[in-house]
Amino acid sequence: MKLLLISYVSPADKITGGFRPASFTKFFPEAGINVSFLTSHPDILKNKEILEKYNIQSVELVRPIRIRNIGYKLKILALMETLKLDTLFFFPDIFRFWNRRAGKRAQQMIDREKIDAIIVTGPPHSPYYMAYKLAKKNNLPLIVDYRDPLTGSPFMYFPPIIKQIVRRKERKIVNYAKLVITVGEECSALITNSLKLKDKEIHVIYNGFFEEDRPDLTVEKRSKFTVSYFGHFYILRQKGFEALVAGMRRMIDKHNLSPNDIVLQYAGKISRKTLQKILDGSNMKDYFNDLGLLSGDTLFKEINQSTLNVVLVPPKTTYTLPTKIYDYAFCNSHIFLVGEKGEVTRWCEKVDQIYTQTTMNPEEISEDLWQLFTKWKSKSLEFGCDEEKILEFSRRNLALKLAEKIKKAIK
């Protein structure tokens, strides 16, 4: 069996979404499925490490669209996004301008390589339109992979009339598809409810982790109560981080704790001016450690040594599952979830990961942290997960599971 995989992003884009489709190319051959990959980033052909790691045997490129970069340089597109006019003119997204050239190349691949089915992944979601057209024209089965919802997304704004048009087209594509998959149960529910699907199941295939990337080290916890947040954060998560800092400050003041008792750590990419402003506002400078950007064994060492590893789940993001959760799970963590229950808590319960969930209210954060601090002082604080259960989420196991679903759907 041979699949044509269409994904605008790839590992060369160095974003989380780019790694998911390439996981299929890596492991599908084990299930007797070969993959031809159509994508956009030219560096993928130059990077031998990526080609080898993801077992990419056949890849075709259609250069990325230029209108987006030009629009941002001229500040036109940024202004349109601010005024929420971008989706009025470019729906479902601006990447639709990639479709015509990519569609021609995809048709050539179909004619040349005897493709048995098409799998398309998004966002961007506009390639769904192109893949649907190709599948109908060539009478091929279509598999649709959602890394994020389209009209069901709480962050995707469309003017009412445009939303009706996009939703109608999205529903038509989903109903035509032989198989529809997404990254989690909450995301599946968003798509189902948005499209009012009755008889169409949205299957869940998590993003997972590469077993070879698991850390192979054992490190003892620090002698002081260490609360750490690893990863980048934008405005929504910034509010959660501010609440965490304020909650820690309340606990420190209420219980008269010193920098020798407790520390807050951060590693990731954010404006250090923004970070400093948050710390100055809460007078937390003496209780804070900026780790900068970390990777590899250095990152895993810091995660291992932390008492609590923080996950921020602001409102409207409950359907997301940060990939950092796998790093936390493999590092004997106690996860401190600041925000709302959702996909993160579902996943923790699936693998018996120890976690504590609190709200984004600084007063409640302070109380919950104090309870955890007293357990830690009495050596009764629990850590870890069931490592046998987490192995179910290896990308190899998930890809092979998906391969079986594809075979069953298109036979």
C-alpha positions in Angstrom: 0.0 0.0 0.0 1.2 3.5 -0.8 0.0 6.7 0.7 0.4 10.3 -0.4 0.9 12.4 2.7 0.2 16.1 2.3 1.4 18.4 5.0 2.5 22.0 4.6 4.7 21.7 7.7 7.5 19.2 8.4 10.3 18.6 10.9 12.3 21.2 9.0 9.9 23.9 10.3 10.9 23.1 13.9 7.5 23.4 15.3 5.5 20.8 17.2 3.0 20.3 14.4 5.7 19.4 11.9 6.8 16.3 13.8 3.5 14.5 13.8 3.1 13.7 10.1 6.8 12.7 9.8 6.1 10.1 12.5 3.9 8.3 10.0 6.7 8.2 7.4 9.0 6.7 10.0 7.0 3.8 11.2 4.3 3.0 8.5 6.7 0.8 6.4 6.7 -1.6 9.4 3.0 -2.1 8.7 3.5 -2.5 4.9 2.6 1.1 4.1 5.0 3.3 2.1 4.6 7.0 2.1 5.3 9.7 -0.4 5.5 13.1 1.4 4.5 16.4 -0.1 5.5 19.4 1.9 6.9 23.0 1.7 10.1 23.6 3.6 13.1 23.4 1.3 15.5 22.6 4.2 14.1 19.1 4.6 16.0 17.9 1.6 19.2 19.4 2.8 19.0 17.9 6.3 20.3 14.3 6.3 19.6 13.9 10.0 15.9 14.6 9.5 15.7 12.3 6.5 17.3 9.5 8.4 15.5 10.0 11.7 12.1 10.1 10.1 12.8 7.5 7.4 11.7 9.9 4.7 12.3 7.9 1.5 10.2 9.9 -1.0 9.6 13.7 -0.6 8.4 16.3 -3.0 8.6 20.1 -2.4 6.4 22.9 -3.4 7.9 26.1 -2.1 6.2 28.0 0.7 3.9 30.8 0.0 5.5 34.3 -0.1 2.4 36.4 0.5 2.4 35.7 4.2 6.0 36.9 4.8 5.4 39.9 2.6 2.2 40.7 4.4 4.0 40.7 7.8 6.9 42.7 6.5 4.6 45.4 5.3 2.6 45.0 8.5 -0.6 44.6 6.4 -1.3 41.1 7.5 -0.6 41.8 11.1 -3.1 44.7 11.0 -5.7 42.5 9.3 -5.3 39.8 12.0 -5.6 42.4 14.7 -8.9 43.7 13.1 -9.9 40.1 12.5 -10.2 40.8 8.7 -7.7 38.1 7.6 -10.3 35.3 7.6 -12.7 37.5 5.7 -10.4 37.5 2.7 -8.3 34.4 3.2 -10.4 31.4 4.3 -10.0 28.9 5.7 -6.5 30.4 6.0 -3.9 32.3 3.9 -2.1 29.1 3.0 -4.8 28.5 0.4 -2.4 30.1 -2.0 -0.2 27.0 -1.8 -3.0 24.8 -3.0 -2.9 25.3 -6.7 0.8 24.6 -7.2 0.8 21.8 -4.6 -2.3 20.3 -6.2 -0.6 20.0 -9.6 2.5 18.4 -8.0 0.3 16.0 -6.0 -1.6 15.0 -9.2 1.8 14.2 -10.9 2.7 12.0 -7.9 -0.6 10.2 -8.0 -0.2 9.5 -11.8 3.4 8.4 -11.4 3.4 6.4 -8.1 0.1 4.5 -8.1 -1.1 6.0 -4.9 -3.7 4.0 -2.9 -5.0 6.7 -0.6 -4.3 10.4 0.5 -3.7 11.5 4.0 -3.7 15.2 4.8 -2.8 16.9 8.0 -3.5 20.4 9.3 -3.2 23.2 10.3 -2.9 24.9 8.1 -6.3 23.5 7.1 -6.5 24.8 3.5 -4.7 21.7 2.1 -7.8 19.8 3.2 -9.6 21.5 0.3 -6.9 20.4 -2.2 -6.7 16.9 -0.8 -10.5 16.5 -1.0 -10.5 17.6 -4.6 -7.7 15.2 -5.5 -9.4 12.3 -3.7 -12.7 12.8 -5.5 -11.0 13.4 -8.9 -8.9 10.2 -8.6 -11.5 8.1 -6.7 -9.1 7.7 -3.8 -9.8 7.2 -0.1 -9.1 10.3 2.0 -7.7 10.3 5.6 -8.0 13.6 7.4 -5.7 14.4 10.4 -6.6 17.3 12.7 -3.7 18.6 14.8 -6.1 21.5 15.8 -9.8 22.1 15.2 -10.9 24.4 12.4 -14.3 25.9 12.9 -14.5 24.2 16.3 -11.4 26.1 17.5 -12.1 28.5 20.3 -9.3 30.7 18.9 -10.3 30.7 15.2 -12.5 33.7 14.3 -14.6 33.8 11.2 -17.3 36.4 10.3 -20.7 34.6 10.7 -21.3 34.2 6.9 -17.8 33.0 6.3 -18.0 30.6 9.2 -21.1 29.0 7.7 -19.3 28.6 4.4 -16.1 27.1 5.9 -18.1 24.8 8.2 -20.2 23.5 5.3 -17.1 22.7 3.4 -15.4 21.2 6.4 -18.4 19.0 7.1 -18.4 17.8 3.5 -14.7 16.9 3.6 -15.0 15.1 6.9 -18.1 13.1 5.8 -16.3 12.1 2.6 -13.2 10.9 4.4 -12.8 7.2 5.1 -11.0 8.0 8.3 -10.7 11.1 10.5 -8.2 11.3 13.3 -7.1 14.0 15.8 -4.7 14.4 18.7 -7.0 14.0 21.8 -10.4 13.3 23.2 -11.2 16.9 23.9 -10.2 17.9 20.4 -12.4 15.1 19.0 -15.3 16.5 20.9 -14.7 20.0 19.6 -14.7 18.8 16.0 -17.8 16.6 16.5 -19.8 19.3 18.2 -18.8 22.0 15.8 -19.8 20.0 12.7 -22.8 18.3 14.4 -21.6 14.9 13.4 -23.8 12.0 14.3 -22.5 8.8 12.7 -18.9 9.9 12.0 -16.3 8.8 14.6 -13.3 11.0 15.1 -10.5 8.6 16.1 -7.8 9.7 18.6 -4.1 9.2 17.9 -2.0 11.2 20.3 1.2 12.9 19.2 3.3 10.7 21.5 7.1 10.5 21.9 10.1 8.8 20.4 11.4 6.1 22.6 15.0 6.8 21.6 14.5 10.4 23.0 13.8 9.1 26.5 16.4 10.3 29.0 18.7 7.6 30.5 19.7 9.2 33.8 18.9 9.1 37.4 19.1 12.4 39.4 18.1 13.1 43.0 15.6 15.8 43.9 17.0 19.2 45.1 17.3 19.8 48.8 15.0 22.9 48.5 11.4 22.9 47.4 11.8 23.6 43.6 8.9 24.6 41.4 9.8 24.7 37.7 8.2 25.7 34.5 9.8 24.6 31.2 8.7 25.9 27.8 7.6 29.0 25.9 4.5 30.9 26.7 2.4 33.4 25.0 -0.2 35.9 26.4 -2.7 33.3 27.7 0.0 31.2 29.4 1.7 34.4 30.7 -1.4 35.1 32.8 -1.1 31.6 34.3 2.5 32.2 35.1 1.7 35.5 36.7 -0.9 33.8 38.9 1.7 31.1 39.8 4.3 33.8 40.8 1.7 35.7 42.8 0.5 32.5 44.6 4.1 31.6 45.5 4.7 35.0 46.9 1.6 34.8 49.1 2.7 31.4 50.5 6.2 32.8 51.1 4.9 35.8 53.0 2.3 33.9 55.0 4.7 31.2 56.2 7.8 33.3 56.4 9.9 31.1 53.9 13.4 32.1 52.9 15.2 31.5 49.5 16.8 28.5 51.1 13.4 26.9 51.5 11.8 27.4 48.1 12.7 28.5 44.5 10.9 29.1 41.3 12.7 28.2 38.1 12.0 29.0 34.4 13.6 27.7 31.2 12.3 28.7 27.8 11.8 31.5 25.3 10.2 34.7 26.4 11.2 38.3 26.5 13.4 38.7 29.6 11.9 42.2 30.0 8.5 40.6 30.3 9.8 38.1 32.7 11.6 40.7 34.8 8.4 42.8 35.0 6.5 39.8 36.3 9.1 39.1 39.0 9.5 42.8 40.0 5.7 43.1 40.4 5.7 40.2 42.9 9.0 40.9 44.5 10.2 37.4 43.7 13.7 38.2 42.4 15.5 36.4 45.4 13.3 33.3 44.9 13.8 32.9 41.2 16.3 31.1 39.0 16.4 31.8 35.2 17.8 28.8 33.5 17.7 30.3 30.0 17.2 27.8 27.1 17.9 24.2 27.9 17.9 21.0 25.8 19.0 17.4 26.0 20.4 15.9 29.2 20.7 19.3 30.8 17.0 19.8 30.4 16.1 16.4 31.7 18.4 16.8 34.7 16.6 20.0 35.7 13.2 18.4 35.3 14.3 15.4 37.4 15.7 17.6 40.2 12.5 19.7 40.5 9.9 19.0 43.2 7.0 20.2 41.1 6.9 20.6 37.3 4.3 23.1 36.1 1.8 22.8 33.3 -0.3 25.9 32.5 -3.8 25.3 31.2 -5.6 28.7 30.7 -9.3 28.9 29.7 -10.1 27.7 26.2 -6.9 25.5 26.0 -8.3 22.4 27.8 -8.2 20.5 24.6 -4.4 20.8 24.3 -1.7 18.4 25.5 1.7 20.0 25.6 4.5 17.7 24.3 6.5 18.6 27.4 4.2 16.3 29.4 6.1 13.3 28.1 9.4 14.7 29.4 7.8 15.4 32.8 6.5 11.8 32.9 9.9 10.2 32.3 11.6 12.4 34.9 9.8 11.1 38.1 7.7 14.2 38.3 4.9 15.6 40.4 3.0 17.7 37.9 1.5 20.9 39.2 -1.3 21.9 36.8 -2.3 25.5 37.0 -5.7 26.0 35.3 -8.6 23.9 34.1 -9.1 20.1 33.9 -9.1 18.7 30.4 -6.8 16.7 28.1 -3.9 17.0 30.5 -5.7 15.5 33.4 -7.3 12.8 31.2 -3.8 11.9 30.0 -2.3 11.9 33.5 -5.1 9.5 34.7 -4.5 7.2 31.7 -0.8 6.7 32.8 -1.3 7.1 36.6 0.8 10.2 36.5 0.9 11.9 39.9 -0.4 15.5 39.6 -2.1 18.3 41.6 -4.6 20.5 39.8 -5.2 24.1 41.1 -7.0 27.1 39.6 -5.5 30.4 38.3 -6.5 32.1 41.5 -3.3 33.2 43.4 -4.9 32.5 46.8 -5.8 28.9 45.9 -2.4 28.4 44.3 -0.8 29.5 47.6 -2.9 27.1 49.7 -2.3 24.1 47.3 1.4 24.8 47.2 1.6 24.9 51.0 -0.1 21.6 51.3 2.4 20.1 48.8 5.3 21.8 50.6 4.3 20.2 54.0 4.0 16.8 52.3 7.5 17.3 50.8 8.9 18.3 54.2 7.4 15.2 55.8 8.8 13.1 52.8 5.3 11.9 51.9 5.0 13.8 48.5 4.5 11.3 45.7 6.1 11.3 42.2 6.1 9.4 39.0 3.8 7.4 36.7 3.2 3.9 35.4 6.0 3.5 32.8 4.4 0.5 31.2 1.3 2.5 30.5 3.2 5.4 29.0 4.9 3.1 26.5 1.5 2.9 24.8 2.1 6.5 23.7 5.4 5.9 21.9 5.2 7.2 18.4 6.0 3.8 17.0 3.0 2.2 18.8 0.7 5.0 17.8 1.8 5.0 14.2 1.3 1.2 13.9 -2.1 1.6 15.6 -3.0 4.2 13.0 -1.7 2.0 10.2 -4.2 -0.7 11.2 -7.0 1.8 11.3 -6.1 3.0 7.8 -6.0 -0.6 6.4 -9.4 -1.4 7.9 -10.9 1.9 6.7 -9.9 1.6 3.0 -9.9 -2.1 2.3 
